Structures are given as C-alpha cells and as structure tokens.
Amino acid sequence: MAKAATGVDHTTISKILNGQVWADIATLARLEAGLGADLWPGRATTAPKEKAVGS
C-alpha cells in the first residue's frame, strides 16, 4: 500500500522509521507527496507575505 502511494519500497520505509538510514530529499519528497503529510519539521507551509510599497 505505501509503495503504491509513494513509490518507496516498504523495506526502505522500515529502515527510515527504525533509524537505520536517513531519507534523501527525493525520498522525503515522494513520501510527503504520497502520504499527503509534511514530514520535515519546521518547514514553512505558505510563502511569506510581501509588504506593500509605501508601508
């Protein structure tokens, strides 16, 4: 099920969850997209608002 949603093999997911390996950025991106969840702590979810000219 997880592999179909994310394209990441279950053994890789297991190793990440058990702290045996670190996920690279591509794997992390696939997991976030497939699971519909933010996995990177502290990541900004919206772009900062720009100040209006003259403010």
mmCIF file of the N, C-alpha and C atoms, coordinates in Angstrom:
data_MODEL
# 
_entry.id   MODEL 
# 
loop_
_atom_site.group_PDB 
_atom_site.id 
_atom_site.type_symbol 
_atom_site.label_atom_id 
_atom_site.label_alt_id 
_atom_site.label_comp_id 
_atom_site.label_asym_id 
_atom_site.label_entity_id 
_atom_site.label_seq_id 
_atom_site.pdbx_PDB_ins_code 
_atom_site.Cartn_x 
_atom_site.Cartn_y 
_atom_site.Cartn_z 
_atom_site.occupancy 
_atom_site.B_iso_or_equiv 
_atom_site.pdbx_formal_charge 
_atom_site.auth_seq_id 
_atom_site.auth_comp_id 
_atom_site.auth_asym_id 
_atom_site.auth_atom_id 
_atom_site.pdbx_PDB_model_num 
ATOM 1   N N  . MET A 1 1  ? 0.820  -1.191 0.000  1.00 0.00 ? 1  MET A N  1 
ATOM 2   C CA . MET A 1 1  ? 0.000  0.000  0.000  1.00 0.00 ? 1  MET A CA 1 
ATOM 3   C C  . MET A 1 1  ? 0.866  1.258  0.000  1.00 0.00 ? 1  MET A C  1 
ATOM 4   N N  . ALA A 1 2  ? 1.847  1.343  0.894  1.00 0.00 ? 2  ALA A N  1 
ATOM 5   C CA . ALA A 1 2  ? 2.699  2.532  0.959  1.00 0.00 ? 2  ALA A CA 1 
ATOM 6   C C  . ALA A 1 2  ? 3.506  2.697  -0.317 1.00 0.00 ? 2  ALA A C  1 
ATOM 7   N N  . LYS A 1 3  ? 3.983  1.589  -0.888 1.00 0.00 ? 3  LYS A N  1 
ATOM 8   C CA . LYS A 1 3  ? 4.781  1.692  -2.103 1.00 0.00 ? 3  LYS A CA 1 
ATOM 9   C C  . LYS A 1 3  ? 3.937  2.217  -3.254 1.00 0.00 ? 3  LYS A C  1 
ATOM 10  N N  . ALA A 1 4  ? 2.697  1.762  -3.344 1.00 0.00 ? 4  ALA A N  1 
ATOM 11  C CA . ALA A 1 4  ? 1.817  2.237  -4.418 1.00 0.00 ? 4  ALA A CA 1 
ATOM 12  C C  . ALA A 1 4  ? 1.561  3.736  -4.294 1.00 0.00 ? 4  ALA A C  1 
ATOM 13  N N  . ALA A 1 5  ? 1.418  4.228  -3.076 1.00 0.00 ? 5  ALA A N  1 
ATOM 14  C CA . ALA A 1 5  ? 1.130  5.642  -2.852 1.00 0.00 ? 5  ALA A CA 1 
ATOM 15  C C  . ALA A 1 5  ? 2.363  6.517  -3.002 1.00 0.00 ? 5  ALA A C  1 
ATOM 16  N N  . THR A 1 6  ? 3.538  5.991  -2.626 1.00 0.00 ? 6  THR A N  1 
ATOM 17  C CA . THR A 1 6  ? 4.740  6.829  -2.561 1.00 0.00 ? 6  THR A CA 1 
ATOM 18  C C  . THR A 1 6  ? 5.824  6.469  -3.561 1.00 0.00 ? 6  THR A C  1 
ATOM 19  N N  . GLY A 1 7  ? 5.828  5.248  -4.041 1.00 0.00 ? 7  GLY A N  1 
ATOM 20  C CA . GLY A 1 7  ? 6.911  4.795  -4.911 1.00 0.00 ? 7  GLY A CA 1 
ATOM 21  C C  . GLY A 1 7  ? 8.158  4.405  -4.137 1.00 0.00 ? 7  GLY A C  1 
ATOM 22  N N  . VAL A 1 8  ? 8.040  4.329  -2.796 1.00 0.00 ? 8  VAL A N  1 
ATOM 23  C CA . VAL A 1 8  ? 9.164  3.967  -1.935 1.00 0.00 ? 8  VAL A CA 1 
ATOM 24  C C  . VAL A 1 8  ? 8.914  2.572  -1.386 1.00 0.00 ? 8  VAL A C  1 
ATOM 25  N N  . ASP A 1 9  ? 9.890  1.695  -1.548 1.00 0.00 ? 9  ASP A N  1 
ATOM 26  C CA . ASP A 1 9  ? 9.764  0.312  -1.106 1.00 0.00 ? 9  ASP A CA 1 
ATOM 27  C C  . ASP A 1 9  ? 9.556  0.222  0.406  1.00 0.00 ? 9  ASP A C  1 
ATOM 28  N N  . HIS A 1 10 ? 8.774  -0.767 0.838  1.00 0.00 ? 10 HIS A N  1 
ATOM 29  C CA . HIS A 1 10 ? 8.469  -0.903 2.273  1.00 0.00 ? 10 HIS A CA 1 
ATOM 30  C C  . HIS A 1 10 ? 9.712  -1.151 3.122  1.00 0.00 ? 10 HIS A C  1 
ATOM 31  N N  . THR A 1 11 ? 10.721 -1.799 2.558  1.00 0.00 ? 11 THR A N  1 
ATOM 32  C CA . THR A 1 11 ? 11.939 -2.026 3.344  1.00 0.00 ? 11 THR A CA 1 
ATOM 33  C C  . THR A 1 11 ? 12.677 -0.709 3.592  1.00 0.00 ? 11 THR A C  1 
ATOM 34  N N  . THR A 1 12 ? 12.644 0.178  2.615  1.00 0.00 ? 12 THR A N  1 
ATOM 35  C CA . THR A 1 12 ? 13.268 1.494  2.790  1.00 0.00 ? 12 THR A CA 1 
ATOM 36  C C  . THR A 1 12 ? 12.520 2.292  3.840  1.00 0.00 ? 12 THR A C  1 
ATOM 37  N N  . ILE A 1 13 ? 11.198 2.276  3.784  1.00 0.00 ? 13 ILE A N  1 
ATOM 38  C CA . ILE A 1 13 ? 10.389 2.977  4.784  1.00 0.00 ? 13 ILE A CA 1 
ATOM 39  C C  . ILE A 1 13 ? 10.688 2.431  6.173  1.00 0.00 ? 13 ILE A C  1 
ATOM 40  N N  . SER A 1 14 ? 10.770 1.121  6.291  1.00 0.00 ? 14 SER A N  1 
ATOM 41  C CA . SER A 1 14 ? 11.064 0.488  7.576  1.00 0.00 ? 14 SER A CA 1 
ATOM 42  C C  . SER A 1 14 ? 12.426 0.923  8.112  1.00 0.00 ? 14 SER A C  1 
ATOM 43  N N  . LYS A 1 15 ? 13.428 0.956  7.246  1.00 0.00 ? 15 LYS A N  1 
ATOM 44  C CA . LYS A 1 15 ? 14.771 1.368  7.671  1.00 0.00 ? 15 LYS A CA 1 
ATOM 45  C C  . LYS A 1 15 ? 14.795 2.826  8.121  1.00 0.00 ? 15 LYS A C  1 
ATOM 46  N N  . ILE A 1 16 ? 14.031 3.680  7.440  1.00 0.00 ? 16 ILE A N  1 
ATOM 47  C CA . ILE A 1 16 ? 13.949 5.087  7.828  1.00 0.00 ? 16 ILE A CA 1 
ATOM 48  C C  . ILE A 1 16 ? 13.291 5.204  9.196  1.00 0.00 ? 16 ILE A C  1 
ATOM 49  N N  . LEU A 1 17 ? 12.163 4.523  9.372  1.00 0.00 ? 17 LEU A N  1 
ATOM 50  C CA . LEU A 1 17 ? 11.432 4.601  10.643 1.00 0.00 ? 17 LEU A CA 1 
ATOM 51  C C  . LEU A 1 17 ? 12.214 4.019  11.809 1.00 0.00 ? 17 LEU A C  1 
ATOM 52  N N  . ASN A 1 18 ? 13.063 3.021  11.535 1.00 0.00 ? 18 ASN A N  1 
ATOM 53  C CA . ASN A 1 18 ? 13.863 2.392  12.589 1.00 0.00 ? 18 ASN A CA 1 
ATOM 54  C C  . ASN A 1 18 ? 15.196 3.091  12.819 1.00 0.00 ? 18 ASN A C  1 
ATOM 55  N N  . GLY A 1 19 ? 15.450 4.186  12.086 1.00 0.00 ? 19 GLY A N  1 
ATOM 56  C CA . GLY A 1 19 ? 16.673 4.951  12.278 1.00 0.00 ? 19 GLY A CA 1 
ATOM 57  C C  . GLY A 1 19 ? 17.922 4.291  11.713 1.00 0.00 ? 19 GLY A C  1 
ATOM 58  N N  . GLN A 1 20 ? 17.742 3.332  10.817 1.00 0.00 ? 20 GLN A N  1 
ATOM 59  C CA . GLN A 1 20 ? 18.892 2.652  10.220 1.00 0.00 ? 20 GLN A CA 1 
ATOM 60  C C  . GLN A 1 20 ? 19.501 3.452  9.077  1.00 0.00 ? 20 GLN A C  1 
ATOM 61  N N  . VAL A 1 21 ? 18.686 4.284  8.424  1.00 0.00 ? 21 VAL A N  1 
ATOM 62  C CA . VAL A 1 21 ? 19.159 5.120  7.318  1.00 0.00 ? 21 VAL A CA 1 
ATOM 63  C C  . VAL A 1 21 ? 18.458 6.474  7.401  1.00 0.00 ? 21 VAL A C  1 
ATOM 64  N N  . TRP A 1 22 ? 19.033 7.472  6.754  1.00 0.00 ? 22 TRP A N  1 
ATOM 65  C CA . TRP A 1 22 ? 18.410 8.779  6.596  1.00 0.00 ? 22 TRP A CA 1 
ATOM 66  C C  . TRP A 1 22 ? 17.797 8.842  5.212  1.00 0.00 ? 22 TRP A C  1 
ATOM 67  N N  . ALA A 1 23 ? 16.622 9.408  5.102  1.00 0.00 ? 23 ALA A N  1 
ATOM 68  C CA . ALA A 1 23 ? 15.994 9.580  3.795  1.00 0.00 ? 23 ALA A CA 1 
ATOM 69  C C  . ALA A 1 23 ? 16.665 10.727 3.052  1.00 0.00 ? 23 ALA A C  1 
ATOM 70  N N  . ASP A 1 24 ? 16.935 10.517 1.759  1.00 0.00 ? 24 ASP A N  1 
ATOM 71  C CA . ASP A 1 24 ? 17.446 11.636 0.969  1.00 0.00 ? 24 ASP A CA 1 
ATOM 72  C C  . ASP A 1 24 ? 16.263 12.538 0.599  1.00 0.00 ? 24 ASP A C  1 
ATOM 73  N N  . ILE A 1 25 ? 16.543 13.690 0.042  1.00 0.00 ? 25 ILE A N  1 
ATOM 74  C CA . ILE A 1 25 ? 15.498 14.681 -0.216 1.00 0.00 ? 25 ILE A CA 1 
ATOM 75  C C  . ILE A 1 25 ? 14.468 14.167 -1.223 1.00 0.00 ? 25 ILE A C  1 
ATOM 76  N N  . ALA A 1 26 ? 14.886 13.388 -2.210 1.00 0.00 ? 26 ALA A N  1 
ATOM 77  C CA . ALA A 1 26 ? 13.946 12.847 -3.195 1.00 0.00 ? 26 ALA A CA 1 
ATOM 78  C C  . ALA A 1 26 ? 12.992 11.851 -2.542 1.00 0.00 ? 26 ALA A C  1 
ATOM 79  N N  . THR A 1 27 ? 13.518 10.997 -1.676 1.00 0.00 ? 27 THR A N  1 
ATOM 80  C CA . THR A 1 27 ? 12.676 10.030 -0.971 1.00 0.00 ? 27 THR A CA 1 
ATOM 81  C C  . THR A 1 27 ? 11.714 10.752 -0.041 1.00 0.00 ? 27 THR A C  1 
ATOM 82  N N  . LEU A 1 28 ? 12.211 11.749 0.663  1.00 0.00 ? 28 LEU A N  1 
ATOM 83  C CA . LEU A 1 28 ? 11.367 12.529 1.553  1.00 0.00 ? 28 LEU A CA 1 
ATOM 84  C C  . LEU A 1 28 ? 10.236 13.204 0.779  1.00 0.00 ? 28 LEU A C  1 
ATOM 85  N N  . ALA A 1 29 ? 10.552 13.752 -0.380 1.00 0.00 ? 29 ALA A N  1 
ATOM 86  C CA . ALA A 1 29 ? 9.540  14.414 -1.210 1.00 0.00 ? 29 ALA A CA 1 
ATOM 87  C C  . ALA A 1 29 ? 8.489  13.415 -1.687 1.00 0.00 ? 29 ALA A C  1 
ATOM 88  N N  . ARG A 1 30 ? 8.920  12.220 -2.104 1.00 0.00 ? 30 ARG A N  1 
ATOM 89  C CA . ARG A 1 30 ? 7.959  11.191 -2.541 1.00 0.00 ? 30 ARG A CA 1 
ATOM 90  C C  . ARG A 1 30 ? 7.065  10.756 -1.391 1.00 0.00 ? 30 ARG A C  1 
ATOM 91  N N  . LEU A 1 31 ? 7.636  10.603 -0.199 1.00 0.00 ? 31 LEU A N  1 
ATOM 92  C CA . LEU A 1 31 ? 6.843  10.208 0.958  1.00 0.00 ? 31 LEU A CA 1 
ATOM 93  C C  . LEU A 1 31 ? 5.823  11.298 1.307  1.00 0.00 ? 31 LEU A C  1 
ATOM 94  N N  . GLU A 1 32 ? 6.249  12.555 1.314  1.00 0.00 ? 32 GLU A N  1 
ATOM 95  C CA . GLU A 1 32 ? 5.332  13.650 1.628  1.00 0.00 ? 32 GLU A CA 1 
ATOM 96  C C  . GLU A 1 32 ? 4.194  13.729 0.613  1.00 0.00 ? 32 GLU A C  1 
ATOM 97  N N  . ALA A 1 33 ? 4.533  13.619 -0.665 1.00 0.00 ? 33 ALA A N  1 
ATOM 98  C CA . ALA A 1 33 ? 3.508  13.704 -1.707 1.00 0.00 ? 33 ALA A CA 1 
ATOM 99  C C  . ALA A 1 33 ? 2.537  12.525 -1.625 1.00 0.00 ? 33 ALA A C  1 
ATOM 100 N N  . GLY A 1 34 ? 3.078  11.334 -1.458 1.00 0.00 ? 34 GLY A N  1 
ATOM 101 C CA . GLY A 1 34 ? 2.236  10.141 -1.426 1.00 0.00 ? 34 GLY A CA 1 
ATOM 102 C C  . GLY A 1 34 ? 1.376  10.040 -0.188 1.00 0.00 ? 34 GLY A C  1 
ATOM 103 N N  . LEU A 1 35 ? 1.887  10.511 0.935  1.00 0.00 ? 35 LEU A N  1 
ATOM 104 C CA . LEU A 1 35 ? 1.151  10.421 2.191  1.00 0.00 ? 35 LEU A CA 1 
ATOM 105 C C  . LEU A 1 35 ? 0.301  11.659 2.468  1.00 0.00 ? 35 LEU A C  1 
ATOM 106 N N  . GLY A 1 36 ? 0.565  12.730 1.712  1.00 0.00 ? 36 GLY A N  1 
ATOM 107 C CA . GLY A 1 36 ? -0.179 13.970 1.924  1.00 0.00 ? 36 GLY A CA 1 
ATOM 108 C C  . GLY A 1 36 ? 0.104  14.588 3.276  1.00 0.00 ? 36 GLY A C  1 
ATOM 109 N N  . ALA A 1 37 ? 1.354  14.465 3.726  1.00 0.00 ? 37 ALA A N  1 
ATOM 110 C CA . ALA A 1 37 ? 1.726  14.969 5.050  1.00 0.00 ? 37 ALA A CA 1 
ATOM 111 C C  . ALA A 1 37 ? 3.094  15.631 4.995  1.00 0.00 ? 37 ALA A C  1 
ATOM 112 N N  . ASP A 1 38 ? 3.280  16.658 5.822  1.00 0.00 ? 38 ASP A N  1 
ATOM 113 C CA . ASP A 1 38 ? 4.594  17.290 5.958  1.00 0.00 ? 38 ASP A CA 1 
ATOM 114 C C  . ASP A 1 38 ? 5.433  16.448 6.908  1.00 0.00 ? 38 ASP A C  1 
ATOM 115 N N  . LEU A 1 39 ? 6.571  15.969 6.452  1.00 0.00 ? 39 LEU A N  1 
ATOM 116 C CA . LEU A 1 39 ? 7.435  15.131 7.266  1.00 0.00 ? 39 LEU A CA 1 
ATOM 117 C C  . LEU A 1 39 ? 8.673  15.866 7.745  1.00 0.00 ? 39 LEU A C  1 
ATOM 118 N N  . TRP A 1 40 ? 8.957  17.020 7.170  1.00 0.00 ? 40 TRP A N  1 
ATOM 119 C CA . TRP A 1 40 ? 10.137 17.786 7.552  1.00 0.00 ? 40 TRP A CA 1 
ATOM 120 C C  . TRP A 1 40 ? 9.718  18.821 8.587  1.00 0.00 ? 40 TRP A C  1 
ATOM 121 N N  . PRO A 1 41 ? 10.207 18.733 9.829  1.00 0.00 ? 41 PRO A N  1 
ATOM 122 C CA . PRO A 1 41 ? 9.765  19.648 10.879 1.00 0.00 ? 41 PRO A CA 1 
ATOM 123 C C  . PRO A 1 41 ? 10.179 21.096 10.613 1.00 0.00 ? 41 PRO A C  1 
ATOM 124 N N  . GLY A 1 42 ? 9.274  22.001 10.900 1.00 0.00 ? 42 GLY A N  1 
ATOM 125 C CA . GLY A 1 42 ? 9.589  23.417 10.782 1.00 0.00 ? 42 GLY A CA 1 
ATOM 126 C C  . GLY A 1 42 ? 9.546  23.974 9.383  1.00 0.00 ? 42 GLY A C  1 
ATOM 127 N N  . ARG A 1 43 ? 9.126  23.175 8.433  1.00 0.00 ? 43 ARG A N  1 
ATOM 128 C CA . ARG A 1 43 ? 9.067  23.646 7.052  1.00 0.00 ? 43 ARG A CA 1 
ATOM 129 C C  . ARG A 1 43 ? 7.927  24.640 6.914  1.00 0.00 ? 43 ARG A C  1 
ATOM 130 N N  . ALA A 1 44 ? 8.178  25.757 6.239  1.00 0.00 ? 44 ALA A N  1 
ATOM 131 C CA . ALA A 1 44 ? 7.142  26.758 6.018  1.00 0.00 ? 44 ALA A CA 1 
ATOM 132 C C  . ALA A 1 44 ? 6.079  26.181 5.090  1.00 0.00 ? 44 ALA A C  1 
ATOM 133 N N  . THR A 1 45 ? 4.828  26.384 5.427  1.00 0.00 ? 45 THR A N  1 
ATOM 134 C CA . THR A 1 45 ? 3.743  25.851 4.604  1.00 0.00 ? 45 THR A CA 1 
ATOM 135 C C  . THR A 1 45 ? 3.165  26.875 3.660  1.00 0.00 ? 45 THR A C  1 
ATOM 136 N N  . THR A 1 46 ? 3.444  28.146 3.884  1.00 0.00 ? 46 THR A N  1 
ATOM 137 C CA . THR A 1 46 ? 2.982  29.197 2.988  1.00 0.00 ? 46 THR A CA 1 
ATOM 138 C C  . THR A 1 46 ? 4.125  30.176 2.738  1.00 0.00 ? 46 THR A C  1 
ATOM 139 N N  . ALA A 1 47 ? 4.033  30.834 1.618  1.00 0.00 ? 47 ALA A N  1 
ATOM 140 C CA . ALA A 1 47 ? 5.055  31.832 1.289  1.00 0.00 ? 47 ALA A CA 1 
ATOM 141 C C  . ALA A 1 47 ? 4.842  33.057 2.167  1.00 0.00 ? 47 ALA A C  1 
ATOM 142 N N  . PRO A 1 48 ? 5.925  33.682 2.596  1.00 0.00 ? 48 PRO A N  1 
ATOM 143 C CA . PRO A 1 48 ? 5.770  34.898 3.412  1.00 0.00 ? 48 PRO A CA 1 
ATOM 144 C C  . PRO A 1 48 ? 5.098  36.006 2.604  1.00 0.00 ? 48 PRO A C  1 
ATOM 145 N N  . LYS A 1 49 ? 4.284  36.790 3.277  1.00 0.00 ? 49 LYS A N  1 
ATOM 146 C CA . LYS A 1 49 ? 3.589  37.902 2.605  1.00 0.00 ? 49 LYS A CA 1 
ATOM 147 C C  . LYS A 1 49 ? 4.573  39.037 2.408  1.00 0.00 ? 49 LYS A C  1 
ATOM 148 N N  . GLU A 1 50 ? 4.478  39.669 1.223  1.00 0.00 ? 50 GLU A N  1 
ATOM 149 C CA . GLU A 1 50 ? 5.353  40.812 0.942  1.00 0.00 ? 50 GLU A CA 1 
ATOM 150 C C  . GLU A 1 50 ? 4.675  42.090 1.429  1.00 0.00 ? 50 GLU A C  1 
ATOM 151 N N  . LYS A 1 51 ? 5.506  43.026 1.886  1.00 0.00 ? 51 LYS A N  1 
ATOM 152 C CA . LYS A 1 51 ? 4.973  44.319 2.309  1.00 0.00 ? 51 LYS A CA 1 
ATOM 153 C C  . LYS A 1 51 ? 4.578  45.112 1.082  1.00 0.00 ? 51 LYS A C  1 
ATOM 154 N N  . ALA A 1 52 ? 3.487  45.859 1.229  1.00 0.00 ? 52 ALA A N  1 
ATOM 155 C CA . ALA A 1 52 ? 3.053  46.739 0.161  1.00 0.00 ? 52 ALA A CA 1 
ATOM 156 C C  . ALA A 1 52 ? 4.023  47.913 0.046  1.00 0.00 ? 52 ALA A C  1 
ATOM 157 N N  . VAL A 1 53 ? 4.213  48.425 -1.152 1.00 0.00 ? 53 VAL A N  1 
ATOM 158 C CA . VAL A 1 53 ? 5.097  49.550 -1.359 1.00 0.00 ? 53 VAL A CA 1 
ATOM 159 C C  . VAL A 1 53 ? 4.549  50.752 -0.615 1.00 0.00 ? 53 VAL A C  1 
ATOM 160 N N  . GLY A 1 54 ? 5.389  51.438 0.147  1.00 0.00 ? 54 GLY A N  1 
ATOM 161 C CA . GLY A 1 54 ? 4.995  52.619 0.888  1.00 0.00 ? 54 GLY A CA 1 
ATOM 162 C C  . GLY A 1 54 ? 4.519  52.307 2.307  1.00 0.00 ? 54 GLY A C  1 
ATOM 163 N N  . SER A 1 55 ? 4.577  51.052 2.694  1.00 0.00 ? 55 SER A N  1 
ATOM 164 C CA . SER A 1 55 ? 4.126  50.693 4.045  1.00 0.00 ? 55 SER A CA 1 
ATOM 165 C C  . SER A 1 55 ? 5.233  50.851 5.049  1.00 0.00 ? 55 SER A C  1 
# 
